[in-house]
């Protein structure tokens, strides 16, 4: 089940370890390489999040509107 992810990662780790010679540093190098590959995807996700925030029908709505509709029960419980 997880072999689709684990096998390539282990092979990559062993390949990097051939150059570095220490599994601790090899894990750090592999982590940095994975982050370098994934990093370009993050600005695209932020752009999509910004587009969703501008859409009044697609978002969660105004958080204050729920409080107004339900009444502010936190004040009532303090009395």
Phi and psi in radians as a Rosetta constraint file:
Dihedral C 1 N 2 CA 2 C 2 CIRCULARHARMONIC -1.556 0.35
Dihedral N 2 CA 2 C 2 N 3 CIRCULARHARMONIC -0.048 0.35
Dihedral C 2 N 3 CA 3 C 3 CIRCULARHARMONIC -1.095 0.35
Dihedral N 3 CA 3 C 3 N 4 CIRCULARHARMONIC -0.416 0.35
Dihedral C 3 N 4 CA 4 C 4 CIRCULARHARMONIC -1.084 0.35
Dihedral N 4 CA 4 C 4 N 5 CIRCULARHARMONIC -0.599 0.35
Dihedral C 4 N 5 CA 5 C 5 CIRCULARHARMONIC -1.654 0.35
Dihedral N 5 CA 5 C 5 N 6 CIRCULARHARMONIC -0.724 0.35
Dihedral C 5 N 6 CA 6 C 6 CIRCULARHARMONIC -1.208 0.35
Dihedral N 6 CA 6 C 6 N 7 CIRCULARHARMONIC -0.759 0.35
Dihedral C 6 N 7 CA 7 C 7 CIRCULARHARMONIC -1.099 0.35
Dihedral N 7 CA 7 C 7 N 8 CIRCULARHARMONIC -0.853 0.35
Dihedral C 7 N 8 CA 8 C 8 CIRCULARHARMONIC -1.109 0.35
Dihedral N 8 CA 8 C 8 N 9 CIRCULARHARMONIC -0.642 0.35
Dihedral C 8 N 9 CA 9 C 9 CIRCULARHARMONIC -1.146 0.35
Dihedral N 9 CA 9 C 9 N 10 CIRCULARHARMONIC -0.727 0.35
Dihedral C 9 N 10 CA 10 C 10 CIRCULARHARMONIC -1.159 0.35
Dihedral N 10 CA 10 C 10 N 11 CIRCULARHARMONIC -0.718 0.35
Dihedral C 10 N 11 CA 11 C 11 CIRCULARHARMONIC -1.108 0.35
Dihedral N 11 CA 11 C 11 N 12 CIRCULARHARMONIC -0.713 0.35
Dihedral C 11 N 12 CA 12 C 12 CIRCULARHARMONIC -1.106 0.35
Dihedral N 12 CA 12 C 12 N 13 CIRCULARHARMONIC -0.737 0.35
Dihedral C 12 N 13 CA 13 C 13 CIRCULARHARMONIC -1.091 0.35
Dihedral N 13 CA 13 C 13 N 14 CIRCULARHARMONIC -0.757 0.35
Dihedral C 13 N 14 CA 14 C 14 CIRCULARHARMONIC -1.151 0.35
Dihedral N 14 CA 14 C 14 N 15 CIRCULARHARMONIC -0.660 0.35
Dihedral C 14 N 15 CA 15 C 15 CIRCULARHARMONIC -1.129 0.35
Dihedral N 15 CA 15 C 15 N 16 CIRCULARHARMONIC -0.796 0.35
Dihedral C 15 N 16 CA 16 C 16 CIRCULARHARMONIC -1.124 0.35
Dihedral N 16 CA 16 C 16 N 17 CIRCULARHARMONIC -0.684 0.35
Dihedral C 16 N 17 CA 17 C 17 CIRCULARHARMONIC -1.107 0.35
Dihedral N 17 CA 17 C 17 N 18 CIRCULARHARMONIC -0.477 0.35
Dihedral C 17 N 18 CA 18 C 18 CIRCULARHARMONIC -1.090 0.35
Dihedral N 18 CA 18 C 18 N 19 CIRCULARHARMONIC -0.543 0.35
Dihedral C 18 N 19 CA 19 C 19 CIRCULARHARMONIC -1.576 0.35
Dihedral N 19 CA 19 C 19 N 20 CIRCULARHARMONIC -0.696 0.35
Dihedral C 19 N 20 CA 20 C 20 CIRCULARHARMONIC -1.466 0.35
Dihedral N 20 CA 20 C 20 N 21 CIRCULARHARMONIC -0.770 0.35
Dihedral C 20 N 21 CA 21 C 21 CIRCULARHARMONIC 1.526 0.35
Dihedral N 21 CA 21 C 21 N 22 CIRCULARHARMONIC 0.066 0.35
Dihedral C 21 N 22 CA 22 C 22 CIRCULARHARMONIC -2.484 0.35
Dihedral N 22 CA 22 C 22 N 23 CIRCULARHARMONIC 2.179 0.35
Dihedral C 22 N 23 CA 23 C 23 CIRCULARHARMONIC -1.163 0.35
Dihedral N 23 CA 23 C 23 N 24 CIRCULARHARMONIC -0.532 0.35
Dihedral C 23 N 24 CA 24 C 24 CIRCULARHARMONIC -1.074 0.35
Dihedral N 24 CA 24 C 24 N 25 CIRCULARHARMONIC -0.870 0.35
Dihedral C 24 N 25 CA 25 C 25 CIRCULARHARMONIC -1.219 0.35
Dihedral N 25 CA 25 C 25 N 26 CIRCULARHARMONIC -0.537 0.35
Dihedral C 25 N 26 CA 26 C 26 CIRCULARHARMONIC -1.123 0.35
Dihedral N 26 CA 26 C 26 N 27 CIRCULARHARMONIC -0.699 0.35
Dihedral C 26 N 27 CA 27 C 27 CIRCULARHARMONIC -1.122 0.35
Dihedral N 27 CA 27 C 27 N 28 CIRCULARHARMONIC -0.724 0.35
Dihedral C 27 N 28 CA 28 C 28 CIRCULARHARMONIC -1.110 0.35
Dihedral N 28 CA 28 C 28 N 29 CIRCULARHARMONIC -0.792 0.35
Dihedral C 28 N 29 CA 29 C 29 CIRCULARHARMONIC -1.099 0.35
Dihedral N 29 CA 29 C 29 N 30 CIRCULARHARMONIC -0.752 0.35
Dihedral C 29 N 30 CA 30 C 30 CIRCULARHARMONIC -1.104 0.35
Dihedral N 30 CA 30 C 30 N 31 CIRCULARHARMONIC -0.698 0.35
Dihedral C 30 N 31 CA 31 C 31 CIRCULARHARMONIC -1.100 0.35
Dihedral N 31 CA 31 C 31 N 32 CIRCULARHARMONIC -0.758 0.35
Dihedral C 31 N 32 CA 32 C 32 CIRCULARHARMONIC -1.109 0.35
Dihedral N 32 CA 32 C 32 N 33 CIRCULARHARMONIC -0.748 0.35
Dihedral C 32 N 33 CA 33 C 33 CIRCULARHARMONIC -1.095 0.35
Dihedral N 33 CA 33 C 33 N 34 CIRCULARHARMONIC -0.708 0.35
Dihedral C 33 N 34 CA 34 C 34 CIRCULARHARMONIC -1.127 0.35
Dihedral N 34 CA 34 C 34 N 35 CIRCULARHARMONIC -0.731 0.35
Dihedral C 34 N 35 CA 35 C 35 CIRCULARHARMONIC -1.149 0.35
Dihedral N 35 CA 35 C 35 N 36 CIRCULARHARMONIC -0.621 0.35
Dihedral C 35 N 36 CA 36 C 36 CIRCULARHARMONIC -1.134 0.35
Dihedral N 36 CA 36 C 36 N 37 CIRCULARHARMONIC -0.642 0.35
Dihedral C 36 N 37 CA 37 C 37 CIRCULARHARMONIC -1.252 0.35
Dihedral N 37 CA 37 C 37 N 38 CIRCULARHARMONIC -0.687 0.35
Dihedral C 37 N 38 CA 38 C 38 CIRCULARHARMONIC -1.412 0.35
Dihedral N 38 CA 38 C 38 N 39 CIRCULARHARMONIC -0.482 0.35
Dihedral C 38 N 39 CA 39 C 39 CIRCULARHARMONIC -0.945 0.35
Dihedral N 39 CA 39 C 39 N 40 CIRCULARHARMONIC -0.745 0.35
Dihedral C 39 N 40 CA 40 C 40 CIRCULARHARMONIC -1.068 0.35
Dihedral N 40 CA 40 C 40 N 41 CIRCULARHARMONIC -0.333 0.35
Dihedral C 40 N 41 CA 41 C 41 CIRCULARHARMONIC -1.353 0.35
Dihedral N 41 CA 41 C 41 N 42 CIRCULARHARMONIC -0.414 0.35
Dihedral C 41 N 42 CA 42 C 42 CIRCULARHARMONIC -1.148 0.35
Dihedral N 42 CA 42 C 42 N 43 CIRCULARHARMONIC -0.770 0.35
Dihedral C 42 N 43 CA 43 C 43 CIRCULARHARMONIC -1.055 0.35
Dihedral N 43 CA 43 C 43 N 44 CIRCULARHARMONIC -0.592 0.35
Dihedral C 43 N 44 CA 44 C 44 CIRCULARHARMONIC -1.150 0.35
Dihedral N 44 CA 44 C 44 N 45 CIRCULARHARMONIC -0.690 0.35
Dihedral C 44 N 45 CA 45 C 45 CIRCULARHARMONIC -1.132 0.35
Dihedral N 45 CA 45 C 45 N 46 CIRCULARHARMONIC -0.700 0.35
Dihedral C 45 N 46 CA 46 C 46 CIRCULARHARMONIC -1.111 0.35
Dihedral N 46 CA 46 C 46 N 47 CIRCULARHARMONIC -0.669 0.35
Dihedral C 46 N 47 CA 47 C 47 CIRCULARHARMONIC -1.128 0.35
Dihedral N 47 CA 47 C 47 N 48 CIRCULARHARMONIC -0.739 0.35
Dihedral C 47 N 48 CA 48 C 48 CIRCULARHARMONIC -1.145 0.35
Dihedral N 48 CA 48 C 48 N 49 CIRCULARHARMONIC -0.659 0.35
Dihedral C 48 N 49 CA 49 C 49 CIRCULARHARMONIC -1.126 0.35
Dihedral N 49 CA 49 C 49 N 50 CIRCULARHARMONIC -0.680 0.35
Dihedral C 49 N 50 CA 50 C 50 CIRCULARHARMONIC -1.161 0.35
Dihedral N 50 CA 50 C 50 N 51 CIRCULARHARMONIC -0.655 0.35
Dihedral C 50 N 51 CA 51 C 51 CIRCULARHARMONIC -1.148 0.35
Dihedral N 51 CA 51 C 51 N 52 CIRCULARHARMONIC -0.688 0.35
Dihedral C 51 N 52 CA 52 C 52 CIRCULARHARMONIC -1.170 0.35
Dihedral N 52 CA 52 C 52 N 53 CIRCULARHARMONIC -0.599 0.35
Dihedral C 52 N 53 CA 53 C 53 CIRCULARHARMONIC -1.184 0.35
Dihedral N 53 CA 53 C 53 N 54 CIRCULARHARMONIC -0.531 0.35
Dihedral C 53 N 54 CA 54 C 54 CIRCULARHARMONIC -1.378 0.35
Dihedral N 54 CA 54 C 54 N 55 CIRCULARHARMONIC -0.195 0.35
Dihedral C 54 N 55 CA 55 C 55 CIRCULARHARMONIC -1.626 0.35
Dihedral N 55 CA 55 C 55 N 56 CIRCULARHARMONIC 1.899 0.35
Dihedral C 55 N 56 CA 56 C 56 CIRCULARHARMONIC -1.160 0.35
Dihedral N 56 CA 56 C 56 N 57 CIRCULARHARMONIC -0.487 0.35
Dihedral C 56 N 57 CA 57 C 57 CIRCULARHARMONIC -1.465 0.35
Dihedral N 57 CA 57 C 57 N 58 CIRCULARHARMONIC -0.394 0.35
Dihedral C 57 N 58 CA 58 C 58 CIRCULARHARMONIC -1.628 0.35
Dihedral N 58 CA 58 C 58 N 59 CIRCULARHARMONIC -0.238 0.35
Dihedral C 58 N 59 CA 59 C 59 CIRCULARHARMONIC -1.568 0.35
Dihedral N 59 CA 59 C 59 N 60 CIRCULARHARMONIC -2.975 0.35
Dihedral C 59 N 60 CA 60 C 60 CIRCULARHARMONIC -1.408 0.35
Dihedral N 60 CA 60 C 60 N 61 CIRCULARHARMONIC -0.214 0.35
Dihedral C 60 N 61 CA 61 C 61 CIRCULARHARMONIC 1.624 0.35
Dihedral N 61 CA 61 C 61 N 62 CIRCULARHARMONIC -3.079 0.35
Dihedral C 61 N 62 CA 62 C 62 CIRCULARHARMONIC -1.405 0.35
Dihedral N 62 CA 62 C 62 N 63 CIRCULARHARMONIC 2.161 0.35
Dihedral C 62 N 63 CA 63 C 63 CIRCULARHARMONIC -1.120 0.35
Dihedral N 63 CA 63 C 63 N 64 CIRCULARHARMONIC -0.481 0.35
Dihedral C 63 N 64 CA 64 C 64 CIRCULARHARMONIC -1.270 0.35
Dihedral N 64 CA 64 C 64 N 65 CIRCULARHARMONIC -0.418 0.35
Dihedral C 64 N 65 CA 65 C 65 CIRCULARHARMONIC -1.167 0.35
Dihedral N 65 CA 65 C 65 N 66 CIRCULARHARMONIC -0.611 0.35
Dihedral C 65 N 66 CA 66 C 66 CIRCULARHARMONIC -1.144 0.35
Dihedral N 66 CA 66 C 66 N 67 CIRCULARHARMONIC -0.727 0.35
Dihedral C 66 N 67 CA 67 C 67 CIRCULARHARMONIC -1.093 0.35
Dihedral N 67 CA 67 C 67 N 68 CIRCULARHARMONIC -0.725 0.35
Dihedral C 67 N 68 CA 68 C 68 CIRCULARHARMONIC -1.188 0.35
Dihedral N 68 CA 68 C 68 N 69 CIRCULARHARMONIC -0.678 0.35
Dihedral C 68 N 69 CA 69 C 69 CIRCULARHARMONIC -1.207 0.35
Dihedral N 69 CA 69 C 69 N 70 CIRCULARHARMONIC -0.671 0.35
Dihedral C 69 N 70 CA 70 C 70 CIRCULARHARMONIC -1.575 0.35
Dihedral N 70 CA 70 C 70 N 71 CIRCULARHARMONIC -0.268 0.35
Dihedral C 70 N 71 CA 71 C 71 CIRCULARHARMONIC 1.491 0.35
Dihedral N 71 CA 71 C 71 N 72 CIRCULARHARMONIC 2.590 0.35
Dihedral C 71 N 72 CA 72 C 72 CIRCULARHARMONIC -1.469 0.35
Dihedral N 72 CA 72 C 72 N 73 CIRCULARHARMONIC 1.619 0.35
Dihedral C 72 N 73 CA 73 C 73 CIRCULARHARMONIC -1.281 0.35
Dihedral N 73 CA 73 C 73 N 74 CIRCULARHARMONIC -0.353 0.35
Dihedral C 73 N 74 CA 74 C 74 CIRCULARHARMONIC -1.147 0.35
Dihedral N 74 CA 74 C 74 N 75 CIRCULARHARMONIC -0.593 0.35
Dihedral C 74 N 75 CA 75 C 75 CIRCULARHARMONIC -1.283 0.35
Dihedral N 75 CA 75 C 75 N 76 CIRCULARHARMONIC -0.629 0.35
Dihedral C 75 N 76 CA 76 C 76 CIRCULARHARMONIC -1.170 0.35
Dihedral N 76 CA 76 C 76 N 77 CIRCULARHARMONIC -0.584 0.35
Dihedral C 76 N 77 CA 77 C 77 CIRCULARHARMONIC -1.319 0.35
Dihedral N 77 CA 77 C 77 N 78 CIRCULARHARMONIC -0.267 0.35
Dihedral C 77 N 78 CA 78 C 78 CIRCULARHARMONIC -1.438 0.35
Dihedral N 78 CA 78 C 78 N 79 CIRCULARHARMONIC -0.265 0.35
